[in-house]
């Protein structure tokens, strides 16, 4: 009986740990012009293929150390069920210029369209570096 109980606890723990992989935050989209950025100025080579890039808020900026970091993120929820299935990989190219930043991460319009059917929504996301 004791072994069965321990196995059950281990399985439940593994199940719950697989549900949450990273941090929870919010995301919005931002429009062009995307340059100049705080990370690469006017360089066009700073943008990854597919235009899957983001600007981050103060909490992730880390005094500029965030430049070039990659995050995997997925939409969790929002008003009117905006989420698409799956995850995307994005690169940090900028610091959110609005004060205060409206979200944890501001995605390029192309990146936002990959995870949400709503173009101007504020969504809840899960992200991991």
N, C-alpha and C positions, 0 to 999 in steps of 0.2 A: 504494500500500500504506500509506503514512504517513497519508493522509487517512482511510482506512478505519479504521485503528487509533484515531485521534483521535475519530472519530465514535462508535466503539464505546465508548470511555472516557466520553465525554459522555453517551451513552445509559445506561450503567450507573450513572453518578453521579446522573443525574436519577431513575432508578428507585429507588435507595437513599434519596435525599433525600425522595422522596414517601412512603416507608414510615414514617418517624419525623417527626412534625410538631411534637411538643412534648416536655415533660418526662415522665419516668416516675416513678410513685409508687404508693402504696397507698390504698385506700378502704375504709371501713366505713360502716355506717348508724348513725344515732342517732335515738332516739324523742322524741316530745313529752313534756313541754311544751317548746316551742321558745323561749318567752319567759320572762324577759327575755333579750335578746341583747346582746352587747358593741357592736354597731353601731347598733341602733335601739331598744334598750330594750324597751318593751311595744308599740311602734307596729305595727299590723297591716299598714300599707302598705309595710313593708320586705320583705315576702315576695312573690316574683314569682308570676304565675299558674302553676298546675300544681304549686305547692309545690316547684319545682326550685331548692333552695338548699342551701348547705353551710356548715359550720364548718371552718376551716383550722387547721393546726398552726403551731407557732412559725416554721418555715421560710418559710411563706407569709404569716404575719400582718403582718409589717412594721410593728410598733408601731401597728396599727390602720389603716394606709393601705390594707389589703386590703378594708376595708368597701366593699361595692358592686361590687367587681371581678367581672367575668364570666369564666368559664372554659368552654371546650368540652372535654368529656372522653368517653372511651370505655373500656370494659372490654377488657383484653388477655388476662387469664388468672386462674386461681385453682383451688382444689381442686374436683374433680368438674365441670369445665367449666361454670362459672356464667355465662358471658358471653352477653348478647344482642347482636345486630348493631346498628350505628349509634352515633351520638353524641348527647349531650344538652348543652344550654347551661344553666349554673347561675350563681347569684349568691351571693357571700359575704355572710353576714349575722351570722356569729359567729366567735368564737375557740374552739377546742376546749377544753372545760373539764376533761377528764380529764388527769391528769399521771402518766406521760407520755401524750401523745395516741396512741391505738392505730394511727393511720394518718396519711398526709399530708393527706387530705381526708376529713371525715366528712359523708356525704350524708344529707339528710332521707330518711325511709323511702320517700316517693313518688319522689324522684330515684333512689335506689338501685334501686327496682323497675323503673325504666326501662332500666337497663343490665345487671341481673343477675337470674337466676332464683332465686338463693340469698338468703334474707333476712338471715341472720346471718353471712355470709361476710366474709372479708378478701380483697379482690381487687386485682389489679395493674391500674393504669390508665395511660393516656396523657392528658395535659392540656396545654392551651395557653390563654394569656390572650387 
